[in-house]
Amino acid sequence: MAFHEHSPTNDAAPAPNLGQPEYVLDAADTRPMLIVLHQETSTPGRVGQVLQRHDIRLDIRRPVLGDALPETLDEHRGAIVFGGPPSANDAHDYIKAEIDWLKVPLAEERPFLGICLGAQMLAKHLGAGVASHPEGYAEVGYYQLRVTPHGRQVLRHWPEMVYQWHREGFDLPRGGKLLAEGDWYPNQAFQYGPAAYGVQFHAELTLAMMHRWTTRGHERLRLPGAQARRAHFDGRGVYDAPILRWLEAFLARSFGRRVTAGEAG
């Protein structure tokens, strides 16, 4: 796993005159969003809330419970694969099958987002490594995010701090474009091809999810590098608003449609 210390990307100010188009989520495309979860009790959190607020239906599948994934995404607006307790390196049949299934959105060039485990699965499918930090550090709490120039081209505004809940990370796949980076886990967001994205952090986190994760997963708060439970809730009050704004903009950019000049005017 190529974890290393390196100089921060110089992104003190957004690049000027990017000429980025605006995007909007709407229900003009009536197909549902494919949502892939990894526990019986998991929810799509704020991702689901944002999509449903824009009248986008959710088709929730849980391969761990035996749900099949579609052979094509022709009947779906796109696909989002979420995080969960497993590792992308686990030998479970459903994990292997899910990683193999990622050839569907990639081959069809359909909108795809992998979150945490979902991003690691995408990286592994593309031949990159997934592993823990060599010194055992975990990111559990809020940590700094640095955006690359390509990340600014994809989306102008990114949060400076993001919520993390992981002890494994991924190498950047060959052909992938790094969008954002961190310290202990350098690869925080990447793009592959025209429509596939992976992010290590959890913009989908609701307050209820934070209560649940820090209670049921309290043992992770003792991992090297993890933050105390109180810091999670204090950090949410400070950092959450920019994260939600990013999530809404990123979902529109990835799964929405471009606003025409007439609409923008």
Summary of the structure (lengths in Angstrom):
residues: 265
radius of gyration: 17.6
end to end distance: 48.0
largest distance: 53.8
contacts: 842
relative contact order: 0.18
helix: 33%
strand: 20%
